[in-house]
């Protein structure tokens, strides 16, 4: 087996799509999956996406980066205007999941 580095970005709460991609990739302990952020918002299952990324760390090397949607979530903790901004760009979907 050879090691691979695979970049994955902009999952946006689509846990079923991520699961299908992971099935096709079938990562091994030698592989590194670099997640380019935007795990959350817009799609119906942000939590499921995060759960999968965390679980993948048991199977291969996972390098999770923050995307602008995760940055908006963290900024939302700072005050009401930042919270409204995040909710406008998909935060409502993330909270629902």
C-alpha positions, 0 to 999 in steps of 0.5 A: 500500500502507498500513502495518500494525502487527500483534500476534502472541502466544503462538506457543509452539513452533507453527512451522507455525501461525506460518508459516500466519499469516505466509502470510495476513498476507503482510507487506511492508516497510511492515508492523510485526509486534509479537511479544508473547512466548511464542515457546518452550515447550509446542509441538514446534518452538520453534527453528523459531518463533525462526528464522521471527521472525529471518527476518521481520526481512529482510521487514518491521519486527519488534518482538520482546518477551519473554514470561514463557516467555522470562523463565523460560528466562533465569532458568533460567540462574541455578540448579537451582530456576529450571531445574526451574521452567522445565522444568515449564512447557514448557522440556523441549519447547523443549530438544528442538527 
